[in-house]
């Protein structure tokens, strides 16, 4: 799922495990190469959304299975200008990441700066 809604026709969310691996990789590559990020990065809100999803799916996993959450971001979490201070935003992000610790999740943070 892309945090910032892309300009149509790009999709904000995509699923895996529904088609061939080659087709899913093609769609992901196409999406990631045609979308330009913009706006603030509400990372804590997004991670909380993912945690809600994980809490519903985790009980269905086998003991050896894990969920991979790959967070590709250009840097620190941000919000709309003037709405919160930077320290509070970072603390909310850290709390959100820590909330995943009790679930079978691998969290990968990829910095996507040039």
N, C-alpha and C positions, 0 to 999 in steps of 0.2 A: 504494500500500500504506500502510495506517495503521500507525504505529509501535506504538502501544499498542492491544492487541486491544480492539475495541469490545464492548459488551454486545449479544448476539444480539437481534434478527435482523440487525443491521448487519453488513456484510461488512468484513473486514480488507483484502482485496485486490480490485482490479477491473482489468479489461483494457480496452484501447482497440484500435480497428481490427477489432473482431469484429462490430459492428452498425452501425446508422446513427449519425451524429454526434449527432443530436438525442437519441436514446435514451441514448447514453453520457454526454452532458452532463446529462441528467435524473438518471441514476443517481449521477453524481458530486455533483451539487448536493444530492440527497436524502441521500447519505451524509455529506457535509460539514456539513449543517445539522442532522442528527439525532444526531451523535456528539459526546460530551463527552470531551475529553482527561482522562486521569488517570494518576497514577503517574510514575515517573522517565522521562526521555527519553534512552534509550541511543542517541544520534545516531550516534556513531562505529560502533557495531555495525551499525546499519541501513545506513549509507553503505558499509561494507565489504561487506555483503550485495549492495547495488546495484552495487558495483564488480565483484563476481564475475559478476553477471548481464551487465553491460556488456562484460566481457572475453570472454564467450561470444558475444554478439550483434554486437559491433563489426566483426569480420571479414566479416560478411555485408552490411554497409552499403555503399551506393554512396559514392563520394568526396564527393558533395554532401550526404549525409544526416548527421543528428546525432540523438543521443538527448537528450531533455529530462528532466532530473531536477528536479522542483519540490519543494523541502523547505519545508513549511509548519510552523512551530514557534512556540511561545509565548516562546521565548527561548533561553538558553544550555543546552547539554547537561547533563544531570544523571544520577545513578545512584542506586542504593539507598542510603539514609542509612548512613554509616559504612563503606562498602565501598572508596572511593577518595577522594583529596583533589581539590578543584575544579581545581587547576592541571593535574593529571595527566589529568583528564577532558577539559579544553579542549585539551590537547596531542594527545590521541588523536583528538579531533574534527578538529583542523587537519590532522593526518597523513592521516586518512581522506579528507578533501576533496582534499588534494594528490595522493592516489593516483589521482584521476580525471583529472588533467591530461594524461596520455598517451593518453587516449581521446577520440573525437569526441563530447563531452558538453557540453551547456549546463547549468549548474547555476544555479538560481534559488532564492534563500532568501527566503521570505515570512514576515515576522513577523506573527503572528495574535493580537496582544494587543488588549485593549479600551481 
